[in-house]
Amino acid sequence: MTGLITMTTKELKRVEILSLVQDKRLTQVKASERLGISTRHFRRIFNDYLEDGPKALANKRRGMPSGRAMDKNLENKAIELIADNYNDFGPTLAAEKLLELHDINISIEKLRQLMIKAGLWQTRKNKLVKSYQPRYRRERYGELIQVDGSDHDWFEERAPRCTLLVYIDDATSKLMHLKFVTCESTFSYSEATKEYLLKHGRPTSFYSDKHSVFRPNNKHEKLSGDGITQFGRALDELNISLICANTSQAKGRVERANKTLQGRLPKELRLKKISNINEANKFLEEYIHIYNKRFGKEPFSKINAHQPLNKSVDQLEKIFCWQEQRTLTKNLTIQYDKIMYLIEDTVENRALRSKKVSVYDFYDGHIEIYHENRKLKFEVFYDKLGSITQGIVSDNKRLGNILEFVKNKAEEINKGNSRSKSCPSRTHLN
């Protein structure tokens, strides 16, 4: 009986057929056909069965150590080395280091099994997934606005892939503002935020991820004078707090809204036969109402935390433009974005030599220069990307050929050049 317990399904099937042959209810030829073996081999098995019973069919090496088994002392040594020196290594790297530094050659899979058995490694399904504690909603409408950009094929290949900027209220889960843009940039967020402020007023705070628009991530990044991003500087001027989340789970409200929008909004655009950003942005106001009616919640408090903006459109334009400081030279010139600007030569402006002036780079691409609150008149003196070699002298008869040569040369030079990387991107104007 003990032998039957350790027998395989195949061996038990053989016992059943052999017993039928022993009882003369089945011929040896038929039995060999059922088992798929030769008659001669069947007779050999049958004779062993008659002599020793069912245990004769069991594999004689079952329960014995494998001839290819690793030496237990070597296994123990490998585990000790890993526990002492490589306890935070994965099986692949640990196997490499054992061979490289200790001349112990163990396959990755074998080492993985040993490490799991010793508690030095966990399988993926057994690893504890980090849990994030839920956070209560803010009580007041407008107290915290979660902001994020969702890059997606919103037009289902009917138009280029683009980004949807999403502003959602933490207290109510209502969409506050949506805007399609070509990409996430300082100017795109600035334009969308201006539209938000003009529509709703000034919220207490914005809650975002650590995108470079909101938080300086590169030590070489061009920042405002206070060491914050241009967008952060604009919010600071408006007395709006900017909070950056450490993880995407921390701003789960807007992340879940993005998934819902990616599932629903493209289908709405398809039904409306909308295939470009301009038409889509016109439709978004209607869609916000549809979304909020379906998913919006009532806040705990009836108090609206939005404050009056008290800023004109022109003031907002100035606050949200790209601002940098330059030192005025003795010749009343400054250089910005590979262009040299010449300030108007007046007695009043001459007093500004070697002093700081502010360059205001606006969304539409035009430039203004200020000293404190006084606007300075200027003209473009020299553009590195637009200039051509001076001093070409030509006979009038050959002027056409010379101009064609100059044009081709300028195009060749400009092909490899671009504006300063520290200055704002102009993709929004494309």
C-alpha positions, 0 to 999 in steps of 0.5 A, a space after each residue: 500500500 505504501 508503494 501505491 501512495 508514491 506512484 505516479 498516475 502513469 504507474 497506477 494506470 499500468 497496475 490497473 491494466 496488469 491486474 486485468 491481465 492477471 485476472 485473464 480479462 485482457 490479453 497481453 497483446 491488447 494490454 501492450 497496445 493500450 499502454 503503447 509499448 511492445 509486447 516483449 516489454 509488457 511481458 517483462 513488466 508483467 513478470 516483475 509485477 507477478 513477482 513483487 506486486 505493484 511496487 515493482 513498477 515504481 521508479 527505483 530512484 524515487 526519493 534518492 538524491 539527484 546525481 546533478 544535485 549541488 553540494 549542500 556545503 556549497 549551497 550554504 556557503 553561497 547563502 552565507 555570502 549573500 546574507 553577509 554581503 549581497 542581501 539587497 541584490 537580486 538573483 541575477 546580480 548576486 549570481 554574477 558577483 558570486 562567480 566574479 568575486 568568489 568563484 562560485 558558479 550557480 545558475 540564476 534560477 537555482 540561486 533564486 530558489 535558494 534565496 527564496 528558501 532562505 528568505 533573502 528574495 521574494 517572488 513578485 506575487 508575494 511582495 507587499 504592494 505599498 499601500 497609500 493612506 487615503 486623504 480626506 477631501 478638502 472641505 471648501 470648494 476652491 481650496 485645493 485645485 489639482 493640476 495635471 497634463 494628460 498626453 494621449 491620442 485624443 483624436 484617435 489618429 485623426 490629428 496629431 497626439 496632444 496634451 489635455 491640461 486638467 484642473 479639478 477641484 479636490 473638494 468636489 471632484 468637479 472639472 474646473 478647466 480643460 485645455 488642449 495644448 500641443 505639449 506641457 510647457 510654461 506658456 501652455 500652463 500660464 495661458 490655461 491658468 489665466 483662463 481659469 483665474 478669469 473664470 473662477 477667481 483666485 483659488 487658495 492653492 494648486 496641487 501638481 506633480 514635479 514637472 519642470 514647469 512647477 518645480 526646478 528639477 535641473 540645477 542648470 535650469 533657468 529660474 526666476 530671481 528667487 530660485 523658483 520656476 517662472 510659473 511658480 513666480 507668477 503664482 507667488 505674485 498672485 498669492 496662490 500656493 503651489 504644492 508639488 506631490 511626491 507621488 502620482 498616488 498623492 494626487 489621485 483625484 486628477 489621475 483618476 479623472 485623467 483615466 475617465 477622460 481618456 476613456 470618454 472624451 475621445 468618443 465624444 469628440 468622434 461623435 461631434 466630428 471634431 478633429 483639431 485642437 481649436 474646435 475641441 477647446 470650444 467643445 470642452 466648456 460643454 463637456 465640463 458641464 456633462 462631466 460634472 453632472 455625472 461625477 461631481 460631488 457636493 463639498 462639505 462646506 458651503 463656503 467658496 474659497 475662491 478670492 476675487 482676482 483684482 487683476 486686469 487682463 493686461 496685468 495677468 498677461 504681464 504676470 504670466 509672461 517669461 521674465 528675466 533680468 539683464 544688465 544694461 551695458 555702457 552702450 545701452 544694449 542687452 542680449 536676450 535669446 541670441 538677439 541684441 537690443 538697443 535701448 533708446 539713447 536718452 538722458 534718462 536712460 543713460 543713468 541706467 548704465 550697468 543697472 538691471 533691467 527686466 525683459 518681459 517675453 510674452 505668449 505671442 512672442 513680443 518683447 517688452 523691457 522695463 526698469 522697475 515700472 518704467 517701460 523702455 523704448 528699444 530696437 533690435 540691433 543684432 540678431 545672431 540667427 537673422 544676420 548675414 555677412 556684411 561687406 559684400 560688394 558687387 556689380 549691379 549686373 551680378 546682384 541677383 546671383 549674389 543675393 541668391 548666394 546670400 539667401 542660401 548661405 543664411 538658410 544653411 547657417 540657420 539650419 543648424 542653429 536655434 534660439 537659446 534653450 534657456 528661453 521659453 519654447 515657442 511650440 504653442 505658436 506653431 
